[in-house]
Amino acid sequence: MEYKEYFSVIMEQLKKQVGEDNLRFYAKGYRPANKEEKKFVKDTNQKYFHSATGACLLGDTITVTLPKKSSSIESTVRVMPSLNYADGLPIEKVIEKLSGDIDALLSNEDYTENIELRGAGDYGIVKDLLILRPLNYYRHVNDLQDAVYEREGDIAVVLYQLVKDSEPNLLTSKIKRVEIEKWGKLDDLEDVFRDAMENTMRLYPAVVCDAKAEKEINFLETDIASAEEISMPNGCILVSTSRAANGAIAIFYPGVREKLHKLLGESYFVVFMNINDVMIVPRSDSSKARAFLANAKQDSEMGEMLSQTLFLSDKHGLNPKK
């Protein structure tokens, strides 16, 4: 069995047990973006590769993270597919161990989507808990049949309720159309999405990487004199949110695309590298944008793909580019 298939079997097992929302894939060579990730990278390298380096991951890593029910319960399972493969560990043994660990974790967690938590039809109770998360429409089309979302090409911007968010755990639950009906908001979906967008922006501000200072900065609330302050060595800009998970939603925040236009002084391509990160490439460098997209498509088989489409942001808005 080749590694690609080995990896896919592990990912499918994880999706069946916990769903994609609670998974995150870190490729070998991944460089941490903040202090929490640096600690994670260093800890992973020490535990599995006996190395003290925190500069980048030394092997592919998948994390399964569920919300803690108490401080004494472990809420994260770490999977090292490339290491298991290199060690010749049979996939059956990996799945058996993995399933046992996940089942033990789930037995201590409450994952029941109880509609009573939604205020039994009282929109005022849940209004401040609504957030938006991006999903690839075609990969999730079956799961989205009863969901509430807006389409942007092959991306679905989906309405969720925030159940729990305590680093590194993030638990959300999709809002169903029947709940919107109980709230009496079917005719006011625009208002519902506006409320959810405001919550998402407040909880998870848009950030960009300050390449010179090697830190993240709040994009909309920080004065930035020029694109050079936040552009990477390749002249592009990486956009996400302070939470990182589902960070690609930041490009849909009101004001983000407009500020990017002002800083770049031209239209630009939007490349959804994965569900967490967006690469901004000046329109004048279309070859680089297509190269980023090609890499994203290749990596998507081992991660959480958001879009296979190159988008162009110009005076007409954000549109798929053929």
DAPESUL-V891457 format. One line per field, one symbol per residue. phi: phi as a letter, one per 40 degrees, with the letter a starting at -180 (. if undefined). psi: psi as a letter, one per 30 degrees, with the letter a starting at -180 (. if undefined). Layout:
# DAPESUL-V891457
phi->???
psi->???
This chain:
# DAPESUL-V891457
phi->.ccdcdcccccccccccbgccbbabbcdgdbcbacccccccccccccbbfbccbcaccadbbbbbbcccaccbcbbbbbbcccccccgcdcccccccccccccccccbbbbcccccccgfgcccccdcbcbbbcbcdccbdcccdbcbabbbgcbbcbcbbccaabdccbbbbcccdccdcccgbdcbcccccccccccccccbdcbbcccccfacbcccbbcbcacccbccdcgbbcbabccgdgcccdcccdhcccccdcccgacacbbccacbbbbbbddcbccccccdcccccccccbabcbabbcbbbacchbbcbc
psi->kleeeeeeeeeeeeeeeflffgkkkjlkfkkkfaeeeeeeeeeeeeefghkgkgelkflkkkkjklkkflffkkgkkkkieeeeeefgkkeeeeeeeeeeeeeeeffgljgkjjfffgghgjefefeffklkkkljeefgeefgeglklkkibgkkjkklkjekjjkgkjklkkklefeeeffhgegheeeeeeeeeeeeeeeilkllkjeefhlkkjefgkkkelffffklfgglkkkalffekgfffeffkkfeeeeeeeefglllkjjjeaffkkkkkkffheeeeeeeeeeeeefffgaikekgkkkkjaffajkkk.
